[in-house]
């Protein structure tokens, strides 16, 4: 199962949620494809909520413009 690191690329303030560059989470995926686009990005949403207590989907940042995805394992 591949391991991905998902990081915030730029500062964003939306719906009372502030995202900063450098905020990142690690996500294990069952597929080889981008976890942001797989299953509606639910694994990424869950990881950001678990680590930072923020809903990245509510912030409108669950996309490849605001997030950088790197496969690390």
PDB file with SEQRES, HELIX, SHEET and CRYST1 records, atoms N, CA, C and O in Angstrom:
SEQRES   1 A   73  UNK UNK UNK UNK UNK UNK UNK UNK UNK UNK UNK UNK UNK          
SEQRES   2 A   73  UNK UNK UNK UNK UNK UNK UNK UNK UNK UNK UNK UNK UNK          
SEQRES   3 A   73  UNK UNK UNK UNK UNK UNK UNK UNK UNK UNK UNK UNK UNK          
SEQRES   4 A   73  UNK UNK UNK UNK UNK UNK UNK UNK UNK UNK UNK UNK UNK          
SEQRES   5 A   73  UNK UNK UNK UNK UNK UNK UNK UNK UNK UNK UNK UNK UNK          
SEQRES   6 A   73  UNK UNK UNK UNK UNK UNK UNK UNK                              
HELIX    1 AA1 UNK A   38  UNK A   41  5                                   4    
HELIX    2 AA2 UNK A   42  UNK A   52  1                                  11    
SHEET    1 AA1 2 UNK A  12  UNK A  14  0                                        
SHEET    2 AA1 2 UNK A  17  UNK A  19 -1                                        
SHEET    1 AA2 3 UNK A  24  UNK A  28  0                                        
SHEET    2 AA2 3 UNK A   3  UNK A   8 -1                                        
SHEET    3 AA2 3 UNK A  67  UNK A  71 -1                                        
CRYST1    1.000    1.000    1.000  90.00  90.00  90.00 P 1           1          
ATOM      1  N   UNK A   1       0.839  -1.174   0.000  1.00  0.00           N  
ATOM      2  CA  UNK A   1       0.000   0.000   0.000  1.00  0.00           C  
ATOM      3  C   UNK A   1       0.884   1.236   0.000  1.00  0.00           C  
ATOM      4  O   UNK A   1       1.731   1.392   0.880  1.00  0.00           O  
ATOM      5  N   UNK A   2       0.699   2.104  -0.962  1.00  0.00           N  
ATOM      6  CA  UNK A   2       1.561   3.282  -1.066  1.00  0.00           C  
ATOM      7  C   UNK A   2       1.276   4.320   0.027  1.00  0.00           C  
ATOM      8  O   UNK A   2       0.152   4.444   0.514  1.00  0.00           O  
ATOM      9  N   UNK A   3       2.315   5.053   0.391  1.00  0.00           N  
ATOM     10  CA  UNK A   3       2.229   6.121   1.380  1.00  0.00           C  
ATOM     11  C   UNK A   3       2.445   7.444   0.658  1.00  0.00           C  
ATOM     12  O   UNK A   3       3.400   7.599  -0.103  1.00  0.00           O  
ATOM     13  N   UNK A   4       1.544   8.400   0.905  1.00  0.00           N  
ATOM     14  CA  UNK A   4       1.618   9.713   0.270  1.00  0.00           C  
ATOM     15  C   UNK A   4       1.767  10.784   1.335  1.00  0.00           C  
ATOM     16  O   UNK A   4       1.218  10.669   2.430  1.00  0.00           O  
ATOM     17  N   UNK A   5       2.521  11.833   1.002  1.00  0.00           N  
ATOM     18  CA  UNK A   5       2.573  13.024   1.844  1.00  0.00           C  
ATOM     19  C   UNK A   5       1.812  14.121   1.117  1.00  0.00           C  
ATOM     20  O   UNK A   5       2.107  14.440  -0.035  1.00  0.00           O  
ATOM     21  N   UNK A   6       0.830  14.693   1.805  1.00  0.00           N  
ATOM     22  CA  UNK A   6      -0.003  15.753   1.238  1.00  0.00           C  
ATOM     23  C   UNK A   6       0.298  17.022   2.014  1.00  0.00           C  
ATOM     24  O   UNK A   6       0.123  17.067   3.231  1.00  0.00           O  
ATOM     25  N   UNK A   7       0.759  18.076   1.298  1.00  0.00           N  
ATOM     26  CA  UNK A   7       1.170  19.321   1.930  1.00  0.00           C  
ATOM     27  C   UNK A   7       0.404  20.503   1.354  1.00  0.00           C  
ATOM     28  O   UNK A   7       0.017  20.500   0.185  1.00  0.00           O  
ATOM     29  N   UNK A   8       0.190  21.511   2.190  1.00  0.00           N  
ATOM     30  CA  UNK A   8      -0.452  22.752   1.749  1.00  0.00           C  
ATOM     31  C   UNK A   8       0.587  23.580   1.011  1.00  0.00           C  
ATOM     32  O   UNK A   8       1.696  23.769   1.510  1.00  0.00           O  
ATOM     33  N   UNK A   9       0.239  24.078  -0.181  1.00  0.00           N  
ATOM     34  CA  UNK A   9       1.174  24.858  -1.004  1.00  0.00           C  
ATOM     35  C   UNK A   9       1.203  26.335  -0.642  1.00  0.00           C  
ATOM     36  O   UNK A   9       2.258  26.967  -0.688  1.00  0.00           O  
ATOM     37  N   UNK A  10       0.039  26.893  -0.280  1.00  0.00           N  
ATOM     38  CA  UNK A  10      -0.042  28.348  -0.088  1.00  0.00           C  
ATOM     39  C   UNK A  10      -0.990  28.680   1.050  1.00  0.00           C  
ATOM     40  O   UNK A  10      -1.822  27.858   1.436  1.00  0.00           O  
ATOM     41  N   UNK A  11      -0.862  29.885   1.584  1.00  0.00           N  
ATOM     42  CA  UNK A  11      -1.744  30.351   2.644  1.00  0.00           C  
ATOM     43  C   UNK A  11      -3.148  30.531   2.096  1.00  0.00           C  
ATOM     44  O   UNK A  11      -3.346  31.050   0.997  1.00  0.00           O  
ATOM     45  N   UNK A  12      -4.111  30.094   2.879  1.00  0.00           N  
ATOM     46  CA  UNK A  12      -5.504  30.237   2.462  1.00  0.00           C  
ATOM     47  C   UNK A  12      -6.374  30.455   3.690  1.00  0.00           C  
ATOM     48  O   UNK A  12      -6.256  29.736   4.682  1.00  0.00           O  
ATOM     49  N   UNK A  13      -7.253  31.456   3.616  1.00  0.00           N  
ATOM     50  CA  UNK A  13      -8.264  31.724   4.637  1.00  0.00           C  
ATOM     51  C   UNK A  13      -9.620  31.560   3.984  1.00  0.00           C  
ATOM     52  O   UNK A  13      -9.951  32.283   3.043  1.00  0.00           O  
ATOM     53  N   UNK A  14     -10.407  30.616   4.474  1.00  0.00           N  
ATOM     54  CA  UNK A  14     -11.715  30.381   3.881  1.00  0.00           C  
ATOM     55  C   UNK A  14     -12.629  29.750   4.918  1.00  0.00           C  
ATOM     56  O   UNK A  14     -12.247  28.798   5.599  1.00  0.00           O  
ATOM     57  N   UNK A  15     -13.841  30.285   5.034  1.00  0.00           N  
ATOM     58  CA  UNK A  15     -14.846  29.762   5.971  1.00  0.00           C  
ATOM     59  C   UNK A  15     -14.315  29.649   7.397  1.00  0.00           C  
ATOM     60  O   UNK A  15     -14.648  28.703   8.111  1.00  0.00           O  
ATOM     61  N   UNK A  16     -13.502  30.596   7.807  1.00  0.00           N  
ATOM     62  CA  UNK A  16     -12.974  30.611   9.165  1.00  0.00           C  
ATOM     63  C   UNK A  16     -11.842  29.626   9.413  1.00  0.00           C  
ATOM     64  O   UNK A  16     -11.456  29.391  10.558  1.00  0.00           O  
ATOM     65  N   UNK A  17     -11.310  29.051   8.340  1.00  0.00           N  
ATOM     66  CA  UNK A  17     -10.221  28.081   8.462  1.00  0.00           C  
ATOM     67  C   UNK A  17      -8.978  28.658   7.801  1.00  0.00           C  
ATOM     68  O   UNK A  17      -9.033  29.115   6.659  1.00  0.00           O  
ATOM     69  N   UNK A  18      -7.862  28.638   8.515  1.00  0.00           N  
ATOM     70  CA  UNK A  18      -6.606  29.156   7.975  1.00  0.00           C  
ATOM     71  C   UNK A  18      -5.648  28.003   7.708  1.00  0.00           C  
ATOM     72  O   UNK A  18      -5.366  27.195   8.593  1.00  0.00           O  
ATOM     73  N   UNK A  19      -5.158  27.939   6.483  1.00  0.00           N  
ATOM     74  CA  UNK A  19      -4.167  26.948   6.086  1.00  0.00           C  
ATOM     75  C   UNK A  19      -2.847  27.649   5.818  1.00  0.00           C  
ATOM     76  O   UNK A  19      -2.821  28.721   5.215  1.00  0.00           O  
ATOM     77  N   UNK A  20      -1.765  27.055   6.257  1.00  0.00           N  
ATOM     78  CA  UNK A  20      -0.428  27.625   6.085  1.00  0.00           C  
ATOM     79  C   UNK A  20       0.442  26.670   5.289  1.00  0.00           C  
ATOM     80  O   UNK A  20       0.295  25.455   5.416  1.00  0.00           O  
ATOM     81  N   UNK A  21       1.350  27.197   4.465  1.00  0.00           N  
ATOM     82  CA  UNK A  21       2.303  26.320   3.775  1.00  0.00           C  
ATOM     83  C   UNK A  21       3.111  25.535   4.798  1.00  0.00           C  
ATOM     84  O   UNK A  21       3.494  26.067   5.840  1.00  0.00           O  
ATOM     85  N   UNK A  22       3.362  24.290   4.501  1.00  0.00           N  
ATOM     86  CA  UNK A  22       4.114  23.453   5.415  1.00  0.00           C  
ATOM     87  C   UNK A  22       3.248  22.523   6.230  1.00  0.00           C  
ATOM     88  O   UNK A  22       3.743  21.528   6.760  1.00  0.00           O  
ATOM     89  N   UNK A  23       1.953  22.823   6.344  1.00  0.00           N  
ATOM     90  CA  UNK A  23       1.058  21.876   7.004  1.00  0.00           C  
ATOM     91  C   UNK A  23       0.999  20.637   6.128  1.00  0.00           C  
ATOM     92  O   UNK A  23       0.710  20.737   4.936  1.00  0.00           O  
ATOM     93  N   UNK A  24       1.267  19.476   6.699  1.00  0.00           N  
ATOM     94  CA  UNK A  24       1.256  18.267   5.889  1.00  0.00           C  
ATOM     95  C   UNK A  24       0.795  17.068   6.696  1.00  0.00           C  
ATOM     96  O   UNK A  24       0.897  17.038   7.923  1.00  0.00           O  
ATOM     97  N   UNK A  25       0.288  16.089   5.979  1.00  0.00           N  
ATOM     98  CA  UNK A  25      -0.153  14.834   6.581  1.00  0.00           C  
ATOM     99  C   UNK A  25       0.346  13.692   5.715  1.00  0.00           C  
ATOM    100  O   UNK A  25       0.658  13.880   4.539  1.00  0.00           O  
ATOM    101  N   UNK A  26       0.419  12.512   6.302  1.00  0.00           N  
ATOM    102  CA  UNK A  26       0.757  11.318   5.546  1.00  0.00           C  
ATOM    103  C   UNK A  26      -0.481  10.442   5.459  1.00  0.00           C  
ATOM    104  O   UNK A  26      -1.191  10.235   6.444  1.00  0.00           O  
ATOM    105  N   UNK A  27      -0.726   9.930   4.248  1.00  0.00           N  
ATOM    106  CA  UNK A  27      -1.932   9.155   3.981  1.00  0.00           C  
ATOM    107  C   UNK A  27      -1.540   7.841   3.323  1.00  0.00           C  
ATOM    108  O   UNK A  27      -0.773   7.823   2.360  1.00  0.00           O  
ATOM    109  N   UNK A  28      -2.070   6.745   3.848  1.00  0.00           N  
ATOM    110  CA  UNK A  28      -1.889   5.436   3.226  1.00  0.00           C  
ATOM    111  C   UNK A  28      -3.101   5.205   2.336  1.00  0.00           C  
ATOM    112  O   UNK A  28      -4.238   5.432   2.750  1.00  0.00           O  
ATOM    113  N   UNK A  29      -2.851   4.753   1.110  1.00  0.00           N  
ATOM    114  CA  UNK A  29      -3.926   4.559   0.147  1.00  0.00           C  
ATOM    115  C   UNK A  29      -3.936   3.122  -0.358  1.00  0.00           C  
ATOM    116  O   UNK A  29      -2.894   2.470  -0.428  1.00  0.00           O  
ATOM    117  N   UNK A  30      -5.114   2.641  -0.706  1.00  0.00           N  
ATOM    118  CA  UNK A  30      -5.233   1.309  -1.283  1.00  0.00           C  
ATOM    119  C   UNK A  30      -4.947   1.312  -2.775  1.00  0.00           C  
ATOM    120  O   UNK A  30      -4.744   0.253  -3.369  1.00  0.00           O  
ATOM    121  N   UNK A  31      -4.928   2.495  -3.390  1.00  0.00           N  
ATOM    122  CA  UNK A  31      -4.674   2.581  -4.831  1.00  0.00           C  
ATOM    123  C   UNK A  31      -3.407   3.377  -5.087  1.00  0.00           C  
ATOM    124  O   UNK A  31      -2.904   4.066  -4.199  1.00  0.00           O  
ATOM    125  N   UNK A  32      -2.903   3.279  -6.289  1.00  0.00           N  
ATOM    126  CA  UNK A  32      -1.680   3.986  -6.660  1.00  0.00           C  
ATOM    127  C   UNK A  32      -1.952   5.429  -7.084  1.00  0.00           C  
ATOM    128  O   UNK A  32      -1.012   6.190  -7.313  1.00  0.00           O  
ATOM    129  N   UNK A  33      -3.222   5.813  -7.190  1.00  0.00           N  
ATOM    130  CA  UNK A  33      -3.554   7.145  -7.690  1.00  0.00           C  
ATOM    131  C   UNK A  33      -3.595   8.180  -6.561  1.00  0.00           C  
ATOM    132  O   UNK A  33      -3.543   7.838  -5.380  1.00  0.00           O  
ATOM    133  N   UNK A  34      -3.686   9.421  -6.948  1.00  0.00           N  
ATOM    134  CA  UNK A  34      -3.675  10.566  -6.059  1.00  0.00           C  
ATOM    135  C   UNK A  34      -4.772  10.452  -4.993  1.00  0.00           C  
ATOM    136  O   UNK A  34      -5.943  10.332  -5.352  1.00  0.00           O  
ATOM    137  N   UNK A  35      -4.437  10.484  -3.696  1.00  0.00           N  
ATOM    138  CA  UNK A  35      -5.452  10.352  -2.645  1.00  0.00           C  
ATOM    139  C   UNK A  35      -6.395  11.553  -2.542  1.00  0.00           C  
ATOM    140  O   UNK A  35      -7.460  11.453  -1.932  1.00  0.00           O  
ATOM    141  N   UNK A  36      -6.009  12.687  -3.132  1.00  0.00           N  
ATOM    142  CA  UNK A  36      -6.889  13.861  -3.118  1.00  0.00           C  
ATOM    143  C   UNK A  36      -8.094  13.626  -4.018  1.00  0.00           C  
ATOM    144  O   UNK A  36      -9.186  14.122  -3.739  1.00  0.00           O  
ATOM    145  N   UNK A  37      -7.903  12.875  -5.090  1.00  0.00           N  
ATOM    146  CA  UNK A  37      -8.990  12.638  -6.036  1.00  0.00           C  
ATOM    147  C   UNK A  37      -9.645  11.272  -5.869  1.00  0.00           C  
ATOM    148  O   UNK A  37     -10.692  11.029  -6.469  1.00  0.00           O  
ATOM    149  N   UNK A  38      -9.072  10.381  -5.083  1.00  0.00           N  
ATOM    150  CA  UNK A  38      -9.622   9.043  -4.870  1.00  0.00           C  
ATOM    151  C   UNK A  38     -10.647   9.070  -3.742  1.00  0.00           C  
ATOM    152  O   UNK A  38     -10.371   9.605  -2.669  1.00  0.00           O  
ATOM    153  N   UNK A  39     -11.819   8.502  -3.972  1.00  0.00           N  
ATOM    154  CA  UNK A  39     -12.905   8.444  -2.977  1.00  0.00           C  
ATOM    155  C   UNK A  39     -13.267   9.824  -2.422  1.00  0.00           C  
ATOM    156  O   UNK A  39     -13.568   9.959  -1.236  1.00  0.00           O  
ATOM    157  N   UNK A  40     -13.239  10.824  -3.263  1.00  0.00           N  
ATOM    158  CA  UNK A  40     -13.578  12.174  -2.827  1.00  0.00           C  
ATOM    159  C   UNK A  40     -12.593  12.768  -1.851  1.00  0.00           C  
ATOM    160  O   UNK A  40     -12.908  13.743  -1.168  1.00  0.00           O  
ATOM    161  N   UNK A  41     -11.395  12.195  -1.772  1.00  0.00           N  
ATOM    162  CA  UNK A  41     -10.354  12.715  -0.890  1.00  0.00           C  
ATOM    163  C   UNK A  41     -10.613  12.471   0.583  1.00  0.00           C  
ATOM    164  O   UNK A  41     -10.038  13.152   1.432  1.00  0.00           O  
ATOM    165  N   UNK A  42     -11.465  11.515   0.902  1.00  0.00           N  
ATOM    166  CA  UNK A  42     -11.860  11.298   2.297  1.00  0.00           C  
ATOM    167  C   UNK A  42     -10.681  10.957   3.204  1.00  0.00           C  
ATOM    168  O   UNK A  42     -10.660  11.380   4.359  1.00  0.00           O  
ATOM    169  N   UNK A  43      -9.713  10.212   2.715  1.00  0.00           N  
ATOM    170  CA  UNK A  43      -8.539   9.881   3.533  1.00  0.00           C  
ATOM    171  C   UNK A  43      -7.756  11.142   3.891  1.00  0.00           C  
ATOM    172  O   UNK A  43      -7.232  11.256   4.999  1.00  0.00           O  
ATOM    173  N   UNK A  44      -7.676  12.081   2.960  1.00  0.00           N  
ATOM    174  CA  UNK A  44      -6.969  13.349   3.201  1.00  0.00           C  
ATOM    175  C   UNK A  44      -7.761  14.206   4.188  1.00  0.00           C  
ATOM    176  O   UNK A  44      -7.184  14.792   5.104  1.00  0.00           O  
ATOM    177  N   UNK A  45      -9.067  14.280   4.006  1.00  0.00           N  
ATOM    178  CA  UNK A  45      -9.931  15.033   4.920  1.00  0.00           C  
ATOM    179  C   UNK A  45      -9.774  14.495   6.339  1.00  0.00           C  
ATOM    180  O   UNK A  45      -9.598  15.265   7.283  1.00  0.00           O  
ATOM    181  N   UNK A  46      -9.838  13.176   6.487  1.00  0.00           N  
ATOM    182  CA  UNK A  46      -9.715  12.550   7.806  1.00  0.00           C  
ATOM    183  C   UNK A  46      -8.350  12.820   8.435  1.00  0.00           C  
ATOM    184  O   UNK A  46      -8.260  13.074   9.636  1.00  0.00           O  
ATOM    185  N   UNK A  47      -7.292  12.766   7.631  1.00  0.00           N  
ATOM    186  CA  UNK A  47      -5.945  12.988   8.155  1.00  0.00           C  
ATOM    187  C   UNK A  47      -5.762  14.429   8.640  1.00  0.00           C  
ATOM    188  O   UNK A  47      -5.197  14.644   9.712  1.00  0.00           O  
ATOM    189  N   UNK A  48      -6.225  15.417   7.876  1.00  0.00           N  
ATOM    190  CA  UNK A  48      -6.101  16.811   8.313  1.00  0.00           C  
ATOM    191  C   UNK A  48      -6.937  17.064   9.564  1.00  0.00           C  
ATOM    192  O   UNK A  48      -6.530  17.828  10.439  1.00  0.00           O  
ATOM    193  N   UNK A  49      -8.094  16.429   9.650  1.00  0.00           N  
ATOM    194  CA  UNK A  49      -8.920  16.606  10.843  1.00  0.00           C  
ATOM    195  C   UNK A  49      -8.262  15.961  12.060  1.00  0.00           C  
ATOM    196  O   UNK A  49      -8.293  16.524  13.155  1.00  0.00           O  
ATOM    197  N   UNK A  50      -7.677  14.801  11.877  1.00  0.00           N  
ATOM    198  CA  UNK A  50      -7.026  14.082  12.972  1.00  0.00           C  
ATOM    199  C   UNK A  50      -5.784  14.832  13.483  1.00  0.00           C  
ATOM    200  O   UNK A  50      -5.559  14.911  14.690  1.00  0.00           O  
ATOM    201  N   UNK A  51      -4.979  15.380  12.561  1.00  0.00           N  
ATOM    202  CA  UNK A  51      -3.722  16.038  12.951  1.00  0.00           C  
ATOM    203  C   UNK A  51      -3.942  17.488  13.400  1.00  0.00           C  
ATOM    204  O   UNK A  51      -3.427  17.898  14.440  1.00  0.00           O  
ATOM    205  N   UNK A  52      -4.703  18.263  12.619  1.00  0.00           N  
ATOM    206  CA  UNK A  52      -4.836  19.704  12.869  1.00  0.00           C  
ATOM    207  C   UNK A  52      -6.204  20.129  13.394  1.00  0.00           C  
ATOM    208  O   UNK A  52      -6.369  21.264  13.840  1.00  0.00           O  
ATOM    209  N   UNK A  53      -7.186  19.231  13.345  1.00  0.00           N  
ATOM    210  CA  UNK A  53      -8.533  19.585  13.804  1.00  0.00           C  
ATOM    211  C   UNK A  53      -9.261  20.516  12.861  1.00  0.00           C  
ATOM    212  O   UNK A  53     -10.151  21.254  13.285  1.00  0.00           O  
ATOM    213  N   UNK A  54      -8.898  20.496  11.579  1.00  0.00           N  
ATOM    214  CA  UNK A  54      -9.556  21.360  10.594  1.00  0.00           C  
ATOM    215  C   UNK A  54     -10.203  20.509   9.498  1.00  0.00           C  
ATOM    216  O   UNK A  54      -9.748  19.409   9.183  1.00  0.00           O  
ATOM    217  N   UNK A  55     -11.265  21.052   8.937  1.00  0.00           N  
ATOM    218  CA  UNK A  55     -11.954  20.393   7.828  1.00  0.00           C  
ATOM    219  C   UNK A  55     -11.473  21.042   6.530  1.00  0.00           C  
ATOM    220  O   UNK A  55     -11.931  22.119   6.148  1.00  0.00           O  
ATOM    221  N   UNK A  56     -10.553  20.372   5.872  1.00  0.00           N  
ATOM    222  CA  UNK A  56      -9.950  20.934   4.661  1.00  0.00           C  
ATOM    223  C   UNK A  56     -10.953  21.028   3.516  1.00  0.00           C  
ATOM    224  O   UNK A  56     -10.801  21.854   2.616  1.00  0.00           O  
ATOM    225  N   UNK A  57     -11.973  20.183   3.555  1.00  0.00           N  
ATOM    226  CA  UNK A  57     -13.023  20.225   2.530  1.00  0.00           C  
ATOM    227  C   UNK A  57     -13.877  21.475   2.719  1.00  0.00           C  
ATOM    228  O   UNK A  57     -14.232  22.135   1.742  1.00  0.00           O  
ATOM    229  N   UNK A  58     -14.208  21.804   3.963  1.00  0.00           N  
ATOM    230  CA  UNK A  58     -14.981  23.013   4.265  1.00  0.00           C  
ATOM    231  C   UNK A  58     -14.202  24.269   3.869  1.00  0.00           C  
ATOM    232  O   UNK A  58     -14.789  25.279   3.480  1.00  0.00           O  
ATOM    233  N   UNK A  59     -12.871  24.192   3.972  1.00  0.00           N  
ATOM    234  CA  UNK A  59     -12.020  25.323   3.593  1.00  0.00           C  
ATOM    235  C   UNK A  59     -11.916  25.471   2.081  1.00  0.00           C  
ATOM    236  O   UNK A  59     -11.382  26.467   1.594  1.00  0.00           O  
ATOM    237  N   UNK A  60     -12.417  24.497   1.336  1.00  0.00           N  
ATOM    238  CA  UNK A  60     -12.358  24.571  -0.130  1.00  0.00           C  
ATOM    239  C   UNK A  60     -10.968  24.318  -0.677  1.00  0.00           C  
ATOM    240  O   UNK A  60     -10.629  24.794  -1.760  1.00  0.00           O  
ATOM    241  N   UNK A  61     -10.160  23.570   0.065  1.00  0.00           N  
ATOM    242  CA  UNK A  61      -8.766  23.354  -0.340  1.00  0.00           C  
ATOM    243  C   UNK A  61      -8.485  21.914  -0.742  1.00  0.00           C  
ATOM    244  O   UNK A  61      -7.324  21.529  -0.882  1.00  0.00           O  
ATOM    245  N   UNK A  62      -9.513  21.126  -0.927  1.00  0.00           N  
ATOM    246  CA  UNK A  62      -9.313  19.731  -1.304  1.00  0.00           C  
ATOM    247  C   UNK A  62      -9.180  19.639  -2.822  1.00  0.00           C  
ATOM    248  O   UNK A  62     -10.070  19.142  -3.513  1.00  0.00           O  
ATOM    249  N   UNK A  63      -8.043  20.132  -3.323  1.00  0.00           N  
ATOM    250  CA  UNK A  63      -7.783  20.144  -4.765  1.00  0.00           C  
ATOM    251  C   UNK A  63      -6.278  20.187  -4.994  1.00  0.00           C  
ATOM    252  O   UNK A  63      -5.499  20.398  -4.065  1.00  0.00           O  
ATOM    253  N   UNK A  64      -5.889  19.984  -6.232  1.00  0.00           N  
ATOM    254  CA  UNK A  64      -4.465  19.954  -6.569  1.00  0.00           C  
ATOM    255  C   UNK A  64      -3.854  21.345  -6.720  1.00  0.00           C  
ATOM    256  O   UNK A  64      -2.642  21.467  -6.899  1.00  0.00           O  
ATOM    257  N   UNK A  65      -4.670  22.388  -6.650  1.00  0.00           N  
ATOM    258  CA  UNK A  65      -4.129  23.745  -6.689  1.00  0.00           C  
ATOM    259  C   UNK A  65      -3.567  24.120  -5.324  1.00  0.00           C  
ATOM    260  O   UNK A  65      -2.502  24.731  -5.235  1.00  0.00           O  
ATOM    261  N   UNK A  66      -4.278  23.755  -4.263  1.00  0.00           N  
ATOM    262  CA  UNK A  66      -3.875  24.117  -2.904  1.00  0.00           C  
ATOM    263  C   UNK A  66      -3.011  23.057  -2.220  1.00  0.00           C  
ATOM    264  O   UNK A  66      -2.304  23.357  -1.258  1.00  0.00           O  
ATOM    265  N   UNK A  67      -3.066  21.824  -2.714  1.00  0.00           N  
ATOM    266  CA  UNK A  67      -2.344  20.734  -2.074  1.00  0.00           C  
ATOM    267  C   UNK A  67      -1.321  20.118  -3.017  1.00  0.00           C  
ATOM    268  O   UNK A  67      -1.564  19.986  -4.217  1.00  0.00           O  
ATOM    269  N   UNK A  68      -0.184  19.747  -2.464  1.00  0.00           N  
ATOM    270  CA  UNK A  68       0.864  19.055  -3.220  1.00  0.00           C  
ATOM    271  C   UNK A  68       0.935  17.623  -2.699  1.00  0.00           C  
ATOM    272  O   UNK A  68       1.004  17.394  -1.492  1.00  0.00           O  
ATOM    273  N   UNK A  69       0.917  16.675  -3.613  1.00  0.00           N  
ATOM    274  CA  UNK A  69       0.940  15.263  -3.250  1.00  0.00           C  
ATOM    275  C   UNK A  69       2.222  14.621  -3.733  1.00  0.00           C  
ATOM    276  O   UNK A  69       2.558  14.703  -4.914  1.00  0.00           O  
ATOM    277  N   UNK A  70       2.946  13.975  -2.816  1.00  0.00           N  
ATOM    278  CA  UNK A  70       4.176  13.260  -3.147  1.00  0.00           C  
ATOM    279  C   UNK A  70       4.076  11.838  -2.617  1.00  0.00           C  
ATOM    280  O   UNK A  70       3.675  11.615  -1.474  1.00  0.00           O  
ATOM    281  N   UNK A  71       4.443  10.880  -3.458  1.00  0.00           N  
ATOM    282  CA  UNK A  71       4.478   9.491  -3.013  1.00  0.00           C  
ATOM    283  C   UNK A  71       5.809   9.254  -2.321  1.00  0.00           C  
ATOM    284  O   UNK A  71       6.868   9.496  -2.900  1.00  0.00           O  
ATOM    285  N   UNK A  72       5.757   8.781  -1.083  1.00  0.00           N  
ATOM    286  CA  UNK A  72       6.996   8.586  -0.328  1.00  0.00           C  
ATOM    287  C   UNK A  72       7.241   7.124   0.018  1.00  0.00           C  
ATOM    288  O   UNK A  72       8.287   6.796   0.578  1.00  0.00           O  
ATOM    289  N   UNK A  73       6.336   6.268  -0.292  1.00  0.00           N  
ATOM    290  CA  UNK A  73       6.552   4.862   0.019  1.00  0.00           C  
ATOM    291  C   UNK A  73       5.644   3.946  -0.768  1.00  0.00           C  
ATOM    292  O   UNK A  73       5.712   2.727  -0.611  1.00  0.00           O  
TER     293      UNK A  73                                                      
END                                                                             
